[in-house]
């Protein structure tokens, strides 16, 4: 009788452990997918900014004389994820671009990621 109870306890413990491990793996996978989507949204924002072909002088006009970081783009991807692209102007026609992507479920932000790049406008005289 005791052997049967021990065997049942071992089987129950094993089944519970397998269930917990499977549930944890599913949560980890979901978080990885959500982060990847947020990272793709951030990359989309940076690519969108690059496609505009804006130069330092264009960005100075957009900033309207404000110092510090200012938002240039806000949009969503096909998957309804969001990105926000902001710029910081520096000296010597250098500017820094930050793109933040957010993966949303309903109205809730599930994951976010940011990517950055620096650019310099070069002018050539003929």
N, C-alpha and C positions, 0 to 999 in steps of 0.2 A: 504494500500500500504506500509506504513512504517512497519507494522507488518510483512509483507512478506519479506521485505528487511532485517529486524533484524533476522528473522528465517534463511534466506539464509546465512547471516553473521555468525550466530552461527554454522550452519552445516559446512560451509567452514572452520571455525576456528577449529572445532572438528576434521574434516578430516585431516587437516594439522597437528594438534597435534598428532593424532594417527600415521600418517606416520612418523613424526619426532621421536616419541618414538620407533617405530618398527625399524627404521634405526639405532638409537643409540644402541638398544639392539643387533642388528646384529653385529655392530662393536665391542661391548664389548665381545660378544661370540667369534668372530674371534680372538681377541687379547688373550682371555683366552686359546683357542685351540692352538694358535701359541706358547704361553709361555709354555704350557704343553708339546708340542713337543720338544721345546728347552730343557726343564728340563729332558725329557726322553733321549735326545741325551747326555746330561751331565752325566746322570746316566749310560748310555751305555758305555761311555768312562771310568768311574770309574770301572765298572764291567770288562771291557776289561783289564784294568791295573791289577786288582786283579787276573784275570785268568792267567796272565803271571807269577805270583808267584815270582816277583823280590824281592830281599833282598837289604839291605843297601849297601852291598859290590858291588852288581851288578849295582846299581844306581850310585855309586861312579865311577865305570868304564865308564858307559855311559856318565857321566857328563864331563869326560876327564879333571878333575881338575878345572872346572869352578865354581865360586862361584855364589850363588843366584839361581834363578829359571831357569830351563831348560826344554825343551819340550821332552817328551818321546814318545808320540803317537799323530798322527793326522789321522783321518779317517772319513768316512761317514756311516750313518745308511742306512737301507733298503729304508727309505723314502727320501734319499738324503739330510738329515740334517747332520751337521758336528759336530765333537767333537775334542777337543784338550786337551791333558792331560799333565800337567807339574808337576814337582817335585821340592821341596826345601829340601836339606839335612840339618840336624841339628846335634847337639851333641848326644852322647849316643845311636847311631844307630837309631835315630828317624828321620823320614822323613814325609813331608806333601805333599799330592797329591791334585791337583786342576784340576777339569775337567770342561771345558767350552763347553756348547752345543749351537748350533746356528740353528734356523729354517730359511730356506731360501726359497724364492719364486723367481724363475729365478736366477738371480745373486745377488739379494738384500737380505740382512739380515733383517728378519722381527722381530725376537725375539731372545734373548739370555738369558741363565741361567747358573749359576755356582754351583757346588757342591764341597765339600772338605772333606778330611779325613786325619787322622794322623795314622801312622804305626810305629811300633818299631820291629826291627829284634832282636830275642832272640836266643842266642847260648847256647847249652847245652853240657857239657863235659861228656864223658862216662868213 
